[in-house]
Amino acid sequence: MEYQLTTLTYEIELKPGEKLNLPESILENITTGRWVITIQQKAKELESTRSHDGFLNGYAPEDEGLYDNYPSR
């Protein structure tokens, strides 16, 4: 018998009081055979951390004026 690996990934969000109800599209794709179904909580999405703080905090007070005489073009 020939097997083909099929991976289905769905993202859902349950509101307070809601119960898990598998989407019909999942049920249609599950046929005869052996299956492994994994349910895991999605990690929180991180807020944007893009800033220049690391650059600015990388200088010590004695570095003040270090680039003041840098020639401009």
Sequence and secondary structure as in RCSB ss.txt:
>XXXX:A:sequence
MEYQLTTLTYEIELKPGEKLNLPESILENITTGRWVITIQQKAKELESTRSHDGFLNGYAPEDEGLYDNYPSR
>XXXX:A:secstr
               TT      HHHHHH  SS                  SHHHHTT  GGGTTTTTT    
